[in-house]
Amino acid sequence: MSDKKTEHMADCYQEIIRGVGEDISREGLLKTPQRAAKAMEFLTQGYEQRLEDIVNDAIFPSDNDEMVIVKDIELYSLCEHHMLPFIGKAHVAYLPKGKVIGLSKIARIVDMYARRLQIQEQLTTQVAYAIQDAIGAAGVAVVIEASHLCMMMRGVQKQNSSTTTSMMLGAFRNNHRTRDEFLTLIKL
């Protein structure tokens, strides 16, 4: 982000701090608007990223047609409704069809979409379609499990709740045995 955007966000945070009744000149808060602006830039850096740059030619020819799973990918995102964090993990699988993607790229794709103002349902769909678009797999499956601070800290205040979303494309949607194998392997 540009320095001008950072400065503008810091000004906004300064007004928010005043709005909650705090003294912005209090020693502990002197640099908080700038720190909060920098934190928000980091937490939303996914807007500055593109799938093509993330993948960065890390797609390789392969004769493998068996399931590839990367599971327990930790994720941190911000709920677009309250701008409070949701925290969890993603499990991503695909069935190669002539090519595979570098394993770290799967985690980076999850991060790219998680680092935006989000809802979990959309995040799940975006990751699945991104993998599909990147390699043209015979099938893609994504399951995300997360806890939402908007449910834990405010509103209903249910600290032990979690949300699970899934998206199945291709063979994972059309073949129950493939889907069942994936779900068994991630131990849901």
C-alpha positions in Angstrom: 0.0 0.0 0.0 1.1 3.5 -0.5 2.2 5.8 2.3 -0.8 8.0 1.5 -3.2 5.1 2.1 -1.4 4.1 5.3 -1.6 7.7 6.5 -5.3 7.9 5.7 -6.1 4.7 7.6 -4.0 5.9 10.6 -6.2 9.1 10.6 -9.3 6.9 10.6 -8.0 4.8 13.5 -7.3 8.0 15.4 -10.9 9.0 15.0 -12.1 5.5 16.1 -9.9 5.7 19.2 -11.4 9.1 20.0 -14.9 7.8 19.2 -14.6 5.1 21.9 -13.8 7.8 24.4 -10.0 7.4 24.7 -7.4 10.2 24.9 -5.3 9.9 21.7 -2.5 11.8 23.4 -2.2 9.1 26.1 1.3 7.6 26.0 0.1 4.1 25.3 -1.9 5.3 22.3 0.4 7.7 20.7 1.5 5.3 17.9 -1.5 3.1 17.9 -3.2 4.6 14.8 0.0 3.9 12.7 0.4 0.4 14.2 -3.2 -0.4 13.5 -3.0 0.9 9.9 0.1 -1.3 9.3 -1.6 -4.3 10.9 -4.7 -3.8 8.6 -2.4 -3.5 5.6 -0.9 -6.9 6.5 -4.2 -8.5 7.3 -5.6 -7.4 3.9 -2.6 -7.9 1.7 -4.5 -10.5 -0.3 -6.1 -7.6 -2.3 -2.6 -6.8 -3.6 -1.9 -10.4 -4.7 -2.8 -12.2 -7.9 -3.2 -15.9 -8.5 -0.7 -15.9 -11.4 2.0 -14.3 -9.2 1.3 -16.7 -6.3 1.6 -19.8 -8.6 4.6 -18.3 -10.3 5.1 -21.1 -12.8 5.2 -23.8 -10.1 3.1 -26.1 -12.1 4.8 -29.3 -13.3 3.9 -32.1 -15.7 3.0 -35.4 -13.9 1.6 -38.8 -14.7 0.2 -39.0 -11.2 -3.6 -39.2 -11.1 -4.0 -40.0 -7.4 -5.3 -37.6 -4.8 -3.0 -35.0 -3.4 -4.0 -33.5 0.0 -2.5 -30.6 1.9 -4.3 -30.5 5.2 -4.2 -28.4 8.4 -3.2 -25.2 6.6 -3.7 -22.6 9.3 -5.6 -19.5 8.2 -6.4 -16.1 9.6 -9.0 -13.9 8.1 -11.3 -10.9 8.9 -15.1 -11.3 8.8 -16.4 -8.7 6.4 -19.4 -8.1 8.5 -17.7 -7.1 11.8 -14.0 -6.9 10.8 -13.2 -9.4 13.6 -10.9 -12.3 13.0 -11.9 -15.8 12.2 -9.2 -18.4 12.7 -9.0 -22.0 11.5 -7.5 -24.5 9.1 -8.0 -25.5 5.5 -7.8 -29.0 4.0 -7.3 -28.9 0.2 -7.2 -31.8 -2.2 -7.0 -32.3 -5.9 -6.9 -35.0 -8.5 -4.1 -34.2 -11.0 -4.8 -34.4 -14.7 -1.4 -34.2 -16.3 0.1 -31.6 -14.0 0.7 -30.8 -10.3 1.2 -27.6 -8.4 4.0 -26.9 -5.9 2.6 -27.8 -2.4 3.5 -24.5 -0.8 1.5 -22.7 -3.5 -1.6 -24.3 -2.1 -1.0 -22.7 1.3 -0.2 -19.4 -0.4 -3.4 -19.5 -2.3 -5.3 -20.1 0.9 -3.5 -17.1 2.4 -4.1 -14.8 -0.5 -7.9 -15.2 -0.2 -7.9 -15.3 3.6 -6.0 -12.0 3.7 -9.1 -10.1 2.5 -12.3 -9.1 4.2 -14.2 -12.4 3.9 -16.9 -14.8 4.8 -15.8 -18.4 5.3 -18.3 -19.7 2.7 -16.8 -17.5 0.0 -13.2 -18.2 1.0 -13.8 -21.9 0.6 -15.2 -21.4 -2.9 -12.5 -19.1 -4.0 -9.7 -21.5 -3.0 -11.4 -24.4 -4.8 -11.8 -22.5 -8.0 -8.3 -21.0 -7.8 -6.8 -24.5 -7.7 -9.0 -25.7 -10.5 -8.2 -22.6 -12.6 -4.4 -23.0 -12.0 -4.0 -26.7 -12.9 -7.2 -27.9 -14.5 -7.5 -30.8 -12.1 -10.0 -33.6 -12.5 -11.4 -32.6 -9.1 -10.8 -30.2 -6.2 -12.0 -30.4 -2.6 -11.7 -27.8 0.1 -12.9 -28.0 3.7 -12.4 -25.1 6.1 -12.9 -25.3 9.8 -12.8 -22.0 11.7 -13.8 -20.2 14.9 -15.3 -16.7 14.4 -14.6 -14.0 17.0 -17.7 -12.2 15.9 -19.6 -15.2 17.4 -17.3 -15.6 20.4 -16.7 -12.0 21.6 -20.0 -10.3 20.8 -23.5 -11.2 19.9 -24.3 -14.8 20.8 -21.0 -15.2 22.6 -20.5 -18.9 22.0 -16.8 -19.6 22.7 -16.9 -23.3 21.7 -18.6 -22.9 18.4 -16.9 -23.6 15.1 -18.0 -23.5 11.4 -17.2 -26.0 8.7 -17.6 -25.3 5.0 -16.8 -27.4 2.0 -16.6 -27.1 -1.7 -16.3 -30.1 -4.0 -15.6 -29.7 -7.8 -15.3 -32.4 -10.5 -14.7 -35.9 -9.3 -15.1 -34.9 -5.6 -18.6 -33.7 -6.4 -19.6 -36.5 -8.8 -18.0 -39.5 -7.1 -19.1 -40.3 -3.6 -16.2 -42.7 -3.1 -13.6 -40.1 -4.0 -15.3 -37.6 -1.7 -15.5 -40.2 1.1 -11.8 -41.0 0.7 -10.9 -37.3 1.1 -13.1 -36.8 4.1 -11.7 -39.9 5.8 -8.1 -38.9 5.1 -8.6 -35.4 6.7 -10.4 -37.1 9.6 -13.5 -34.9 9.9 
